[in-house]
């Protein structure tokens, strides 16, 4: 059984008489060598070959609220550390056998995060420096006042706390960095999204215009931001505008700007979005909604790399990379005459088509996990994840609104949830009804009249594994998650059922 560190919480505020009583209690060794640990206090391992010194330090540190364990040698200290690592080790330097400096070096090598304080009656600057170089945090000279020991350990305690907080912050930064890396928040699991990511990296290095295609909600702006982030213009601005959200009368001024007096309300010069995006990227969302008169002016801006503000007489040079996006069939609009053919070809130098979510269902579990974590940070919720049936409902739904609908659905569920796991009832009714219904019909191949429960269970298990592998496009990690199996267990069952 692992050793523990003794703490007497009743001794924290002990008076002189209390200390004497505590000394009498401490003189009796504990038979098992195990003590109940109050984990709110720092655990200290005291290493000293002199029994009176160990006893005095144990009483002092218990009184101050530390959890204490004492050992008489460096060898015993290493044995203890191999089983349980305290927060702080307080060690003498001069000891028979393994000395304190050798112990510091060995303990630091095996447990780099352990905070070590050394003490010695043979204090010198050289000895202190040697201890620090071997991994000690602080040094105390004997004889010392009790307050000096407590202060040194409080400093060590603070250091250990800061190390934990720093590690937690680094983990958070790594998570945030992973979410905001060069491809932004793209979840790249399905083969379709891998192809999109490869194209993003490829086209990003060139200034050429890019046309991003896909249904509403698939993440066209996210892809456009990824192109910008991977380009040489990443330090420049990324300016986005929805061409269908601005009234036609104002759109020209928004895109190209205007000069003072150009129209009734033009009381001052105004930069257009092209000029705001100078040396960066301009994202024109819903480009199919652009009115025909502005299509001509946009074509000129792309070809000549210059714009003219409304009411101005001279053109202005612009250095802007344009990424356009649409959910409409531009080629059909060209044939109908509602979109200029020359502008279409100018925009469609490189095109990226993002598959709808229903065609990449294996992306749904990681996307759901990502959105749940983001929801926890934004809403202050503490959702641990989705129950299996809730995830099955998500995977089984058709998602006409794509990724945007999925995110909104999970926000709805996070608000409605009563526990730490999202259940089907927390999801919008349209989703858990249709999703569960799609998943509920399972045909179990059994011979007519065969009522064997064992064979039925095996046939059902086989059918569920096949369904999970089908839904995740053969991704066994995601399939194991849907099936609530370990990855190893799923691999074993795949081999047992002789799946290819």
C-alpha positions in Angstrom: 0.0 0.0 0.0 1.3 3.5 -0.8 2.7 5.6 2.0 0.8 8.7 3.0 1.7 12.0 4.6 0.3 12.6 8.1 -1.3 15.9 9.0 -2.9 17.0 12.2 -5.4 19.7 11.4 -6.1 20.2 15.1 -2.5 21.2 15.7 -2.5 24.1 13.2 -3.0 26.7 15.8 -1.5 24.9 18.7 -0.2 26.9 21.8 3.0 25.9 23.6 1.0 23.5 25.8 -0.6 22.0 22.7 2.9 21.5 21.2 3.9 19.5 24.2 0.9 17.3 24.0 1.6 16.9 20.3 5.1 15.9 21.0 3.9 13.1 23.3 1.5 11.9 20.6 4.2 12.0 17.9 6.6 9.9 20.0 4.3 6.9 19.5 5.0 5.5 16.0 2.1 4.6 13.8 1.9 0.8 13.4 0.9 0.8 9.7 3.0 3.7 8.5 -0.1 5.1 6.9 -2.0 8.3 7.8 -5.2 9.9 6.7 -4.2 12.8 4.4 -6.1 16.1 4.3 -5.3 17.1 0.7 -5.8 20.8 1.2 -2.4 21.0 2.8 1.0 20.7 1.1 2.7 17.3 1.6 6.3 17.5 2.9 8.8 14.7 3.0 11.4 15.4 5.7 14.8 13.6 5.2 17.2 13.8 8.1 19.4 11.1 9.8 18.9 12.7 13.3 15.8 11.6 15.0 15.4 14.7 17.2 15.5 16.9 14.2 12.9 14.8 12.3 10.7 14.9 15.4 11.0 18.7 15.8 10.3 19.4 12.2 7.3 17.0 12.1 5.7 18.8 15.1 6.5 22.2 13.7 5.1 21.5 10.2 2.0 19.7 11.5 1.3 22.7 13.6 1.5 24.9 10.5 -0.9 22.7 8.6 1.4 20.7 6.5 1.0 16.9 5.8 4.3 15.4 6.9 6.2 12.1 6.5 9.7 11.6 7.8 12.5 9.2 6.7 16.1 8.8 8.0 18.1 8.4 4.8 18.5 9.3 1.2 17.8 5.7 0.2 14.5 5.6 2.2 13.6 8.9 0.5 14.0 7.5 -2.9 11.9 4.5 -2.0 9.2 6.8 -0.7 9.3 8.9 -3.9 9.0 5.9 -6.0 5.6 5.2 -4.5 4.2 8.7 -3.8 5.6 12.1 -4.7 5.0 14.9 -2.2 4.7 18.6 -3.0 8.0 19.5 -1.2 11.0 17.5 0.0 13.0 19.0 2.9 16.4 17.3 3.1 19.6 17.5 5.2 22.8 17.6 3.3 25.2 15.6 5.5 23.9 12.1 6.0 25.5 8.7 6.1 25.2 6.6 2.9 23.5 8.7 0.2 24.2 12.3 1.0 21.7 15.2 0.5 23.3 16.5 -2.7 23.3 13.1 -4.3 19.6 12.7 -3.2 18.7 16.1 -4.7 20.3 15.1 -8.0 18.6 11.7 -8.1 15.2 13.0 -7.0 15.3 15.9 -9.5 16.2 13.6 -12.3 13.4 11.2 -11.6 10.8 13.8 -10.5 11.6 17.2 -12.2 8.5 18.9 -10.8 9.3 18.1 -7.2 10.2 21.2 -5.2 13.3 20.5 -3.0 14.6 22.5 -0.1 18.0 21.5 1.5 19.4 22.4 4.9 22.8 22.0 6.4 24.9 23.0 9.4 27.9 23.4 7.1 26.5 26.3 5.1 28.4 28.0 2.5 27.7 29.9 -0.8 29.4 27.1 -2.8 27.3 24.4 -1.1 24.1 26.4 -1.8 25.1 26.9 -5.4 25.9 23.2 -5.8 22.5 22.3 -4.4 20.7 24.7 -6.8 22.7 23.4 -9.8 21.6 19.8 -8.9 17.9 20.8 -8.7 17.2 22.3 -5.3 14.8 25.2 -5.1 16.0 26.8 -1.8 18.6 26.4 1.0 18.4 26.8 4.8 21.5 27.0 7.1 21.4 25.2 10.4 20.8 26.3 13.1 17.7 28.0 11.9 14.7 29.7 13.5 11.4 27.9 13.1 10.0 30.9 11.1 12.8 30.4 8.6 11.7 26.8 7.9 8.0 27.8 7.6 8.8 30.7 5.3 11.0 28.6 3.1 8.2 25.9 2.8 5.5 28.6 2.2 7.6 29.9 -0.6 8.1 26.4 -1.9 4.3 25.8 -1.5 3.6 28.9 -3.6 6.1 27.8 -6.2 4.4 24.4 -6.5 1.0 26.1 -6.8 2.2 28.4 -9.5 3.7 25.4 -11.4 0.3 23.6 -11.3 -1.4 26.8 -12.5 1.2 27.3 -15.2 0.8 23.8 -16.4 -3.0 24.2 -16.5 -2.6 27.5 -18.4 -0.1 25.9 -20.9 -2.6 23.1 -21.5 -5.3 25.7 -22.1 -3.1 27.6 -24.5 -2.3 24.4 -26.3 -6.0 23.7 -26.7 -6.7 27.2 -27.8 -3.8 27.1 -30.2 -5.0 23.8 -31.6 -8.4 25.4 -32.2 -6.9 28.5 -33.8 -4.0 27.0 -35.7 -3.3 27.7 -39.3 -6.5 26.0 -40.5 -8.6 27.7 -37.8 -11.4 25.6 -36.4 -11.6 23.2 -39.3 -12.4 19.6 -38.2 -10.5 17.5 -40.5 -11.5 13.8 -40.2 -13.4 12.8 -43.3 -11.7 12.3 -46.6 -13.8 15.1 -48.1 -12.5 17.6 -45.6 -8.9 16.3 -45.9 -9.1 17.2 -49.6 -10.5 20.6 -48.8 -7.6 21.2 -46.3 -5.0 20.2 -48.8 -6.5 22.6 -51.4 -6.5 25.4 -48.8 -2.8 24.9 -48.2 -2.2 24.8 -51.9 -4.1 27.9 -53.0 -3.2 30.0 -50.0 0.3 30.6 -51.2 -0.9 32.4 -54.4 -2.7 35.7 -54.8 -5.2 34.3 -57.3 -8.9 34.7 -56.6 -10.7 31.7 -55.0 -14.4 30.7 -55.3 -15.7 28.7 -52.2 -18.8 26.7 -53.0 -21.1 24.9 -50.6 -24.5 24.9 -49.0 -25.5 27.4 -46.4 -23.9 26.7 -43.1 -21.0 24.4 -44.2 -18.3 26.9 -43.1 -17.4 28.9 -46.2 -16.2 31.8 -44.2 -14.1 29.5 -42.0 -12.4 28.1 -45.1 -11.8 31.6 -46.4 -10.2 32.6 -43.1 -8.0 29.5 -43.3 -6.8 30.6 -46.8 -6.0 34.0 -45.5 -4.2 32.6 -42.4 -2.0 30.4 -44.5 -1.1 33.1 -47.0 1.7 35.6 -47.1 -1.0 38.2 -46.2 -1.8 36.6 -42.8 -0.5 39.8 -41.0 -2.9 41.9 -43.1 -6.6 42.5 -42.5 -9.3 40.0 -43.3 -12.4 41.9 -44.2 -15.7 40.1 -44.7 -19.0 41.3 -46.3 -22.2 39.6 -47.1 -23.3 40.9 -50.5 -26.9 39.9 -49.9 -27.2 41.7 -46.6 -26.5 45.2 -47.7 -29.2 47.3 -49.7 -28.2 47.7 -53.3 -28.2 51.5 -53.0 -25.5 51.3 -50.3 -23.4 48.4 -51.6 -21.3 50.3 -54.0 -20.3 52.8 -51.3 -19.5 49.9 -48.9 -17.3 48.2 -51.4 -15.5 51.1 -53.0 -16.0 54.0 -50.6 -17.2 57.6 -51.4 -15.9 61.1 -51.3 -17.5 64.0 -49.4 -20.5 65.4 -51.3 -20.9 62.4 -53.5 -24.6 62.2 -52.4 -26.8 63.8 -49.8 -25.6 62.1 -46.7 -21.9 62.0 -47.7 -20.6 64.5 -45.1 -17.0 63.1 -45.3 -14.7 60.8 -47.2 -15.3 57.1 -46.5 -13.0 54.2 -47.1 -14.5 51.2 -48.9 -14.0 47.6 -47.9 -11.4 47.2 -50.8 -9.3 49.9 -49.2 -9.8 48.5 -45.7 -8.5 45.1 -46.9 -5.3 46.7 -48.4 -2.5 44.1 -48.3 -4.9 41.6 -46.9 -8.0 39.5 -48.0 -11.5 40.6 -48.9 -14.1 37.9 -48.4 -17.2 38.5 -50.6 -19.9 36.1 -49.2 -23.0 35.3 -51.2 -21.4 36.7 -54.3 -24.4 35.4 -56.3 -26.5 38.2 -54.7 -24.4 41.0 -56.2 -26.5 43.2 -58.5 -25.5 43.3 -62.2 -24.3 46.9 -62.2 -21.9 46.2 -59.4 -20.7 43.0 -61.1 -19.2 45.2 -63.8 -17.3 47.3 -61.3 -16.1 44.3 -59.3 -14.8 42.8 -62.5 -12.8 46.0 -63.3 -11.4 46.0 -59.7 -10.2 42.5 -60.1 -8.7 42.9 -63.5 -7.1 46.4 -63.1 -6.4 46.1 -59.3 -7.9 49.6 -58.8 -11.1 51.0 -57.6 -12.9 54.4 -57.8 -14.8 55.8 -54.9 -18.3 57.0 -55.5 -18.2 60.6 -56.6 -14.4 60.5 -57.2 -12.7 61.3 -60.6 -9.5 59.3 -60.1 -8.9 55.6 -59.5 -7.0 54.3 -56.5 -4.6 51.3 -56.6 -5.5 48.4 -54.3 -3.5 45.3 -53.3 -6.2 42.9 -52.2 -6.7 39.2 -52.5 -10.4 38.3 -53.1 -12.1 35.2 -51.9 -15.7 34.8 -52.9 -18.3 32.4 -51.7 -21.8 31.3 -52.7 -24.4 28.7 -52.0 -26.1 29.3 -55.3 -25.4 27.6 -58.6 -23.4 30.3 -60.4 -23.1 28.4 -63.6 -26.9 28.1 -63.9 -27.1 31.9 -63.1 -24.6 32.5 -65.9 -26.8 30.5 -68.3 -29.9 32.4 -67.2 -28.0 35.7 -67.7 -28.3 36.9 -64.0 -24.6 36.6 -63.4 -21.9 37.8 -65.8 -19.9 35.1 -67.5 -16.7 37.0 -67.5 -16.9 37.7 -63.8 -17.7 34.1 -63.1 -14.5 33.0 -64.9 -12.5 35.7 -63.2 -13.7 34.5 -59.8 -13.5 30.8 -60.5 -9.8 30.7 -61.1 -9.6 28.2 -58.2 -12.7 26.7 -56.6 -13.1 24.8 -53.4 -16.3 22.9 -52.8 -17.1 22.0 -49.2 -19.2 18.8 -48.9 -22.4 19.1 -46.8 -22.4 17.6 -43.3 -24.7 14.7 -44.3 -22.0 13.5 -46.7 -19.3 13.4 -44.0 -21.1 12.0 -41.0 -17.8 10.9 -39.5 -17.1 14.6 -38.8 -20.2 14.9 -36.6 -18.8 13.3 -33.3 -15.5 15.4 -33.3 -17.5 18.5 -34.3 -20.0 17.9 -31.5 -17.1 17.5 -29.0 -15.5 20.7 -30.3 -18.8 22.7 -30.0 -19.5 21.3 -26.5 -16.1 22.5 -25.2 -16.6 25.9 -26.8 -20.1 26.1 -25.3 -18.7 25.4 -21.9 -16.3 28.2 -22.2 -18.8 30.7 -23.6 -21.9 29.8 -21.5 -20.1 28.6 -18.4 -21.7 25.2 -18.6 -20.0 22.0 -17.5 -21.1 19.5 -20.1 -18.9 16.5 -20.2 -20.2 15.1 -23.5 -23.1 13.5 -25.3 -24.8 10.2 -24.3 -24.6 7.5 -26.9 -28.2 7.8 -28.0 -27.8 11.6 -28.3 -24.8 11.1 -30.5 -26.6 8.5 -32.6 -29.4 11.1 -33.1 -26.9 13.6 -34.4 -25.3 11.2 -36.7 -28.7 10.0 -38.0 -30.0 13.5 -38.8 -29.8 15.0 -42.3 -28.5 18.5 -41.2 -30.1 20.7 -43.9 -28.4 23.7 -42.1 -25.1 21.9 -42.0 -22.4 22.8 -39.4 -24.2 26.0 -38.3 -27.3 24.0 -37.5 -25.3 21.5 -35.5 -23.7 24.3 -33.4 -27.1 25.9 -32.8 -28.6 22.5 -31.9 -25.8 21.9 -29.3 -26.2 25.3 -27.8 -30.0 24.5 -27.4 -29.1 21.2 -25.8 -26.5 22.8 -23.4 -29.2 25.2 -22.2 -31.8 22.5 -21.8 -29.5 19.9 -20.1 -30.2 19.0 -16.5 -27.1 16.8 -16.1 -23.5 16.8 -17.2 -24.2 14.7 -20.3 -26.5 15.7 -23.1 -29.4 13.3 -23.6 -31.7 12.9 -26.7 -34.4 14.9 -24.8 -32.1 17.9 -24.6 -31.8 18.1 -28.4 -34.4 19.9 -30.5 -37.4 17.6 -31.2 -36.8 17.6 -35.0 -33.4 16.1 -34.5 -33.8 13.4 -31.9 -37.0 12.2 -33.4 -35.6 11.9 -37.0 -32.2 10.9 -35.9 -33.3 8.2 -33.5 -35.9 6.9 -36.0 -33.2 6.5 -38.7 -31.0 4.6 -36.3 -33.7 2.5 -34.7 -34.4 0.1 -37.7 -32.0 -2.8 -37.4 -32.5 -6.0 -39.3 -31.0 -9.0 -37.4 -30.3 -11.9 -39.8 -31.6 -15.0 -37.9 -32.9 -18.3 -39.3 -36.7 -18.6 -39.1 -37.7 -20.2 -35.9 -34.3 -19.6 -34.3 -35.0 -18.1 -30.8 -31.5 -18.4 -29.4 -30.8 -15.4 -27.2 -27.0 -15.9 -27.5 -27.1 -16.0 -31.3 -29.5 -13.0 -31.5 -27.2 -11.0 -29.2 -24.2 -11.9 -31.4 -26.1 -11.0 -34.6 -27.2 -7.7 -33.1 -23.7 -6.9 -32.0 -22.4 -7.7 -35.5 -25.1 -5.5 -37.1 -24.4 -2.6 -34.8 -20.6 -2.7 -35.5 -21.3 -2.8 -39.2 -23.7 0.2 -38.9 -21.2 2.2 -36.9 -18.4 1.5 -39.3 -20.6 2.5 -42.2 -21.6 5.7 -40.6 -18.1 6.7 -39.7 -16.7 5.7 -43.2 -14.6 3.0 -41.6 -13.0 5.2 -39.0 -12.7 2.7 -36.1 -11.9 5.3 -33.5 -15.1 7.1 -34.1 -17.0 3.9 -34.5 -15.7 2.7 -31.1 -17.0 5.9 -29.6 -20.5 5.4 -31.1 -20.6 1.8 -29.8 -19.2 2.8 -26.4 -16.4 0.3 -26.8 -12.7 0.7 -26.3 -10.7 0.9 -29.5 -9.0 -2.4 -28.6 -12.3 -4.1 -27.9 -13.6 -3.0 -31.3 -10.5 -4.3 -33.1 -10.9 -7.6 -31.4 -14.6 -7.9 -32.4 -13.8 -6.9 -36.0 -11.3 -9.7 -36.1 -13.7 -12.1 -34.4 -16.5 -11.3 -36.9 -13.9 -11.6 -39.7 -14.7 -8.2 -41.2 -12.3 -7.1 -43.9 
